């Protein structure tokens, strides 16, 4: 092992491969990048690296990556100057009821992840591709799976079960699993540090707001409820996902609209949410259109913020006492106007923003709540790769 352990984090998607190499002594990024459009005629590699002054620089160029194997060769080339990592951490979307913690990968664990592919058919097979490529490249290096669902394993049955026939749960695993768990865990730990109190004594509501969005209720450091459910479709209004929806709507669109099940699934995941309401899913563009008087954009943002505010109210009731509300994700960490609209009317719950602090908060951890209020309001940029690296290091070299 290097004097300063290095962890390579891999996030392998169906047409993308994201990577980051971290020096864990100082939790410093040595290199990273994203290779997109795998399988297309031309792929694109955005690579970050340390320049001669030790500063992170980046470049972007087209490459040929007809499959993930070719893509991984480009990643290996980009990391060639840094030597071999000491451990590899893999993001795996779905751990089902089997995996409640990061797990060292062996043949049994890999087979269990494969068996859960029916629960995440767009994600787990791609995650497994990354695992197989890395095990072939680094056969003697410990590799760890970190699951998006693991942090939500502490949900009690009254929160994770659906009121559907028992057989659906027992035979088909129909229950709330929750996602973005690595982000929510990171935010909970950072918030507790900011509040200068043990995580085990902290009650938090965390909002991961991006193109995908979710909320979590964290009681004494343990997740007790979360907005995403059996799939990442449930919960908040998202960029292209509908969020909470009457279960009869898909059936109605099949019967009355003549859509197939696949067409309904595609529409709810890729053509709904903000995009369904106003035609685009970029919040920056929607806010600009709203200020120009676009009624569809205004409705989209009203619904986006209203749904988040509803979950804050619900989770305040679940927790009883809240120490802090945490905003994160691309929207939550950067869109002051969205944060302000979400928090409007929450004064009776002890939540109110300092307008100037909220306006200037962007890109780094900051308190934006009014002084003297019982509930702190924090902006904390998430770092899922760092969290994966921390959990990988702890498992890979556990005594």
C-alpha positions in Angstrom: 0.0 0.0 0.0 1.2 3.5 -0.7 2.4 5.6 2.3 -0.7 7.7 1.7 -3.5 5.3 0.6 -5.2 6.0 -2.7 -8.7 5.0 -3.5 -10.1 4.9 -7.1 -13.9 5.6 -7.2 -15.8 4.2 -10.2 -19.3 5.1 -11.2 -20.2 3.1 -14.3 -23.4 4.0 -16.1 -25.1 2.5 -19.2 -23.3 5.0 -21.5 -20.9 6.8 -19.2 -17.9 6.1 -16.9 -17.1 8.5 -14.1 -13.9 8.1 -12.1 -12.0 9.9 -9.4 -8.7 9.0 -7.7 -8.2 10.4 -4.1 -5.3 10.6 -1.8 -7.0 9.7 1.4 -4.5 11.2 3.9 -5.7 14.6 2.9 -8.8 13.5 1.1 -7.3 15.3 -1.9 -8.4 14.6 -5.5 -5.4 13.6 -7.6 -7.3 13.1 -10.9 -10.8 12.4 -12.2 -13.1 12.6 -15.1 -16.1 11.6 -17.1 -16.3 9.6 -20.3 -19.7 10.1 -22.0 -21.5 8.7 -25.0 -20.0 5.2 -24.8 -21.1 3.2 -27.8 -21.6 6.2 -30.1 -19.5 7.0 -33.1 -17.5 9.6 -31.0 -17.3 9.7 -27.2 -16.1 12.6 -25.1 -13.6 12.4 -22.2 -13.5 15.3 -19.7 -10.4 14.7 -17.6 -9.2 16.5 -14.5 -5.6 16.2 -13.4 -2.9 18.0 -11.3 -0.8 20.4 -13.3 2.8 21.2 -12.7 1.8 23.7 -10.0 -0.3 21.1 -8.2 -3.6 22.7 -9.2 -6.5 20.8 -10.6 -6.8 21.5 -14.4 -9.0 19.9 -17.0 -9.2 19.2 -20.6 -11.9 17.7 -22.9 -11.4 15.8 -26.1 -13.1 13.2 -28.3 -12.2 9.6 -28.1 -13.3 6.3 -29.5 -15.1 4.1 -27.0 -17.3 1.5 -28.7 -17.9 -0.2 -25.4 -17.1 0.1 -21.7 -13.9 -2.0 -22.2 -12.5 0.6 -24.5 -13.7 3.4 -22.3 -11.9 1.9 -19.3 -8.7 1.8 -21.3 -8.9 5.6 -21.7 -9.4 5.9 -18.0 -6.4 3.8 -17.3 -4.3 5.9 -19.7 -5.5 9.1 -17.9 -4.4 7.6 -14.6 -1.1 6.1 -15.8 1.1 8.7 -14.1 -0.4 8.1 -10.7 0.4 4.4 -10.2 -1.9 1.7 -8.9 -4.6 2.5 -6.4 -4.7 0.8 -3.1 -8.5 0.1 -3.3 -11.4 0.6 -5.7 -14.8 1.8 -4.6 -17.8 1.2 -6.9 -21.1 3.0 -6.8 -23.9 0.4 -7.0 -27.4 1.8 -7.2 -29.4 -1.0 -5.7 -28.5 -3.2 -2.7 -32.1 -4.4 -2.1 -32.6 -5.9 1.3 -29.4 -7.9 1.1 -26.8 -5.1 1.5 -27.2 -2.6 4.4 -23.5 -1.5 4.4 -20.6 -1.2 2.0 -19.4 -4.6 1.1 -16.1 -6.1 0.0 -16.6 -7.6 -3.5 -16.2 -11.3 -4.0 -18.0 -13.8 -6.3 -20.9 -14.2 -3.9 -21.5 -10.4 -3.5 -21.2 -9.9 -7.3 -23.8 -12.7 -7.9 -26.1 -11.1 -5.3 -25.9 -7.7 -7.1 -26.6 -9.4 -10.4 -29.7 -11.0 -8.9 -31.0 -7.6 -7.9 -30.7 -6.2 -11.5 -34.5 -6.6 -11.9 -34.9 -3.9 -9.3 -32.6 -1.5 -11.1 -32.4 -2.7 -14.7 -30.9 0.5 -16.0 -28.2 0.8 -13.3 -27.0 -2.5 -11.6 -25.9 -4.2 -14.9 -23.9 -1.1 -15.8 -22.4 -1.0 -12.3 -21.5 -4.6 -12.6 -19.7 -3.9 -15.9 -17.4 -1.4 -14.1 -16.8 -4.0 -11.3 -15.8 -6.7 -13.8 -13.5 -4.4 -15.7 -11.7 -3.2 -12.5 -11.4 -6.7 -11.1 -9.7 -7.8 -14.3 -7.4 -4.7 -14.3 -6.6 -4.9 -10.6 -7.1 -8.6 -9.5 -5.0 -8.2 -6.3 -6.5 -4.9 -5.1 -9.5 -4.9 -2.7 -12.7 -3.6 -4.2 -15.8 -2.5 -2.4 -19.4 -1.8 -3.4 -21.1 1.2 -1.9 -24.9 1.1 -2.3 -27.2 4.1 -2.9 -29.9 2.2 -0.9 -27.8 1.3 2.1 -28.2 4.5 4.2 -32.0 4.0 4.1 -31.8 0.5 5.5 -32.7 1.9 8.9 -36.2 2.8 7.8 -38.8 1.2 10.1 -41.4 -1.1 8.5 -44.2 1.5 8.9 -42.1 3.8 6.6 -40.7 1.3 4.1 -43.7 -0.9 3.5 -46.5 -0.1 1.0 -50.1 -0.9 1.7 -50.3 -3.5 -1.0 -50.9 -7.3 -0.8 -48.3 -8.9 1.4 -47.3 -11.3 -1.4 -46.1 -8.4 -3.4 -43.5 -7.6 -0.7 -42.6 -11.2 0.2 -42.2 -12.5 -3.4 -41.4 -9.4 -5.4 -39.7 -7.1 -3.0 -42.2 -4.3 -3.4 -41.2 -1.7 -0.7 -39.6 1.6 -0.3 -35.8 1.4 -0.8 -34.8 5.0 -1.2 -31.8 6.3 -3.2 -29.2 9.0 -3.1 -28.2 7.4 0.2 -24.5 8.1 -0.2 -25.3 11.8 -0.6 -27.7 11.9 2.4 -25.1 10.1 4.6 -22.4 12.6 3.6 -24.7 15.5 4.2 -25.8 14.2 7.6 -22.1 13.8 8.8 -21.1 17.2 7.5 -24.2 18.9 9.1 -23.4 17.3 12.4 -19.8 18.6 12.2 -21.1 22.0 11.3 -23.5 22.0 14.3 -20.7 20.8 16.5 -22.7 17.9 17.9 -22.5 14.1 17.5 -24.4 12.7 14.6 -26.1 10.3 16.9 -27.7 13.3 18.6 -28.7 15.1 15.4 -32.1 15.4 13.8 -31.9 16.5 10.3 -33.9 17.0 7.1 -31.6 16.7 4.0 -32.6 17.8 0.5 -30.6 16.6 -2.4 -32.0 18.8 -5.2 -30.7 18.3 -8.7 -32.1 16.7 -11.9 -32.9 13.9 -9.6 -34.1 15.0 -6.2 -34.9 13.4 -2.9 -35.5 14.3 0.8 -34.5 12.3 3.9 -35.6 12.5 7.6 -32.7 11.6 9.8 -33.3 10.9 13.5 -30.3 10.7 15.8 -28.1 10.0 12.8 -30.3 7.2 11.3 -32.6 7.6 8.3 -36.2 7.0 9.2 -37.9 8.2 6.0 -37.0 9.2 2.5 -39.0 10.5 -0.5 -37.8 8.1 -3.2 -39.4 4.7 -3.0 -39.3 1.3 -4.9 -37.6 3.2 -7.7 -36.1 6.8 -7.9 -39.4 7.9 -9.5 -41.3 8.6 -6.3 -41.2 11.8 -4.2 -40.2 15.3 -5.2 -40.8 16.9 -8.6 -37.5 16.3 -10.6 -36.0 17.3 -13.8 -37.7 14.6 -15.9 -39.3 12.4 -13.3 -42.9 13.0 -12.1 -42.4 12.3 -8.4 -45.5 11.4 -6.3 -48.4 10.3 -8.6 -51.7 8.6 -8.2 -51.0 4.9 -9.0 -54.1 4.8 -11.2 -52.6 7.4 -13.7 -50.3 4.9 -15.5 -53.2 2.4 -15.8 -55.5 5.2 -17.1 -53.0 6.2 -19.8 -52.6 2.6 -20.9 -56.4 2.1 -21.2 -57.6 5.6 -22.2 -54.4 6.8 -23.9 -53.5 3.6 -25.7 -49.9 3.7 -24.4 -47.9 0.6 -23.7 -46.4 -0.1 -20.3 -43.0 0.7 -21.7 -44.2 4.1 -23.2 -45.8 5.0 -19.8 -42.6 4.1 -18.0 -40.5 6.2 -20.4 -42.8 9.2 -20.1 -42.8 9.2 -16.3 -39.1 8.9 -16.1 -37.9 11.0 -19.1 -40.6 13.3 -20.2 -42.3 14.4 -16.9 -41.2 16.6 -14.0 -40.0 20.0 -14.9 -39.6 19.0 -18.5 -43.2 17.8 -18.7 -44.5 21.0 -17.2 -42.6 23.5 -19.3 -40.5 21.7 -21.9 -37.0 21.9 -20.3 -35.4 20.5 -17.1 -32.6 23.0 -16.5 -33.7 25.1 -13.5 -31.5 28.0 -14.5 -33.3 28.3 -17.8 -36.7 27.8 -16.2 -36.0 30.6 -13.7 -34.9 32.9 -16.5 -38.1 32.1 -18.5 -40.2 32.7 -15.4 -38.7 36.2 -14.9 -39.5 36.9 -18.5 -43.1 36.2 -17.8 -43.5 32.6 -18.9 -46.5 31.1 -17.1 -45.5 27.5 -17.7 -42.1 28.1 -16.2 -43.7 29.8 -13.2 -46.0 26.8 -12.7 -43.1 24.4 -12.9 -41.1 26.2 -10.3 -44.2 26.7 -8.0 -44.8 22.9 -8.1 -41.1 22.1 -7.6 -40.8 24.3 -4.5 -44.3 23.4 -3.2 -43.5 19.6 -3.2 -40.2 20.2 -1.4 -42.0 22.4 1.2 -44.6 19.7 1.8 -41.9 17.1 2.5 -40.2 19.5 4.9 -43.5 19.8 6.8 -44.1 16.1 6.8 -40.6 15.3 8.0 -40.8 17.9 10.7 -43.8 16.0 12.0 -41.9 12.7 11.7 -38.9 14.0 13.7 -40.7 16.1 16.2 -37.6 18.2 16.7 -35.3 19.3 13.9 -31.8 20.6 14.4 -31.1 21.6 10.8 -32.5 21.7 7.3 -29.8 21.0 4.7 -29.8 22.0 1.0 -27.5 20.3 -1.5 -27.3 19.0 -5.1 -26.8 21.2 -8.1 -30.0 23.2 -7.5 -30.0 23.1 -3.7 -26.4 24.3 -3.4 -26.6 27.0 -6.0 -30.1 28.4 -6.6 -30.8 30.9 -3.8 -34.2 31.8 -5.3 -35.3 28.2 -5.1 -34.2 27.9 -1.5 -36.0 31.0 -0.6 -39.3 29.8 -2.2 -39.1 26.5 -0.6 -38.6 28.0 2.9 -41.4 30.6 2.5 -44.1 30.1 5.1 -42.1 27.7 7.3 -41.5 30.2 10.1 -43.9 28.3 12.4 -41.7 25.3 12.1 -38.7 27.3 13.2 -37.3 27.7 9.7 -36.5 31.1 8.2 -33.7 32.3 5.9 -31.3 35.2 6.3 -31.9 36.8 2.9 -28.3 38.1 2.5 -26.7 34.9 3.6 -28.9 32.9 1.3 -28.2 35.2 -1.6 -24.5 34.8 -1.4 -24.3 31.1 -0.5 -23.0 29.2 -3.5 -20.6 26.3 -3.9 -19.4 26.0 -0.3 -20.8 25.1 3.1 -22.6 28.0 4.8 -25.3 28.7 7.3 -28.2 30.6 5.7 -30.8 30.6 8.5 -31.8 33.5 10.6 -29.9 33.8 13.9 -31.9 32.7 16.9 -34.2 30.4 15.1 -34.5 26.8 16.5 -33.8 25.2 13.2 -30.5 25.9 11.4 -30.5 26.1 7.6 -27.4 24.9 5.9 -26.1 24.8 2.3 -23.6 21.9 2.0 -22.3 20.8 -1.5 -22.5 17.1 -1.6 -19.5 14.9 -2.4 -20.6 11.3 -3.1 -17.3 10.2 -4.5 -15.5 11.3 -1.3 -18.1 9.4 0.8 -17.6 6.3 -1.4 -13.9 6.6 -1.0 -14.1 6.9 2.8 -16.4 3.9 3.1 -14.2 1.9 0.7 -11.1 2.6 2.7 -12.8 1.6 6.0 -14.0 -1.7 4.5 -10.9 -2.6 2.4 -8.5 -2.4 5.2 -10.7 -3.3 8.2 -8.8 -5.5 10.7 
